[in-house]
């Protein structure tokens, strides 16, 4: 079973996008970072498109669902480090 540690992986992806475009012009570099962020948010919410089609007002919970992913990652990391405690 694969465990998703989004709180570690996501900042590393953003940094690698920024670092890999270091030789580009600043305007292009920023445009690529914005495009990456849009793709990133779309990929995080793709599974919720059916919900948004049925209940359009649930779009307001996008930020809550993203925050939950990171909060859940913190909980999983804490559980990993306290696995041996009884």
N, C-alpha and C positions, 0 to 999 in steps of 0.2 A: 504494500500500500504506500503510495507516494503522499508525503505531507507537504503542503504548500506553505512555505514561510515567506509570505508576501512582504512582510516588513523588512526582510533582508534583501530579497530578490529585486523588488521594484526600485529602490534607490540605486542599486547596482546597475540595473538596466538603464535608468535615466543617466547615470554618470557615464556609462559606456557609450551611450548615444552622444553625449556632450563631448567626451574625450576623443571619440573616433572622428569627429568632425572638426578637430582643432585646426587643421590646415585650411579650412574653408573660410570664406569671407563671413564677417559677423552676421550680416543680414540673412545669408543663406543658412548659416549655422542655426540661427534662431528660428527660421522657418522650418527647418528640419526637426528641431526640438518640439515645436508646436504641433507639427504633423505627427510626430511620435506620440505626444501626449493625447491627441485626439484618437489615434489608433488604440492607445493604451486604455483610455476610458471606454471606448467602444468594445474592446475585447473583454473588459471586466463586466460589461453589462449585457453582453450578447444573450446570455441565458435568460435574461429578464424581459426580452422583447415580447414574448407571448403575454406576460403579465401587463406590460404597458399597452398592448393592443386592447386587452379586455378592460383595463382600468387606467385610462389616460392620466388621471390625477395622481397615480402612484409614482409618476416621474419625480415628484418632489422628494422621494425617498432614495434617490440615487446616491446622494452624499452619505446618507445613513448606511446604505449597503456597503459603500467603499470603506467607511470607518469601521464597520463590523469586521471586514476582512482583515484589517490591520490589528484590530483588537483581538481577534481570534488567533492571529499569528503570535501575539505576545503571550496569550494564554498557553498556546501549544509549546512555545519555547520555555516558558516557566515550568510547564509539566515535564518537559524533557529533562530539565536540570534537577528537578525534584523527584524524579522517578524512583530513586532508591529510598526516599524517606517514607516512613510508615505512619 
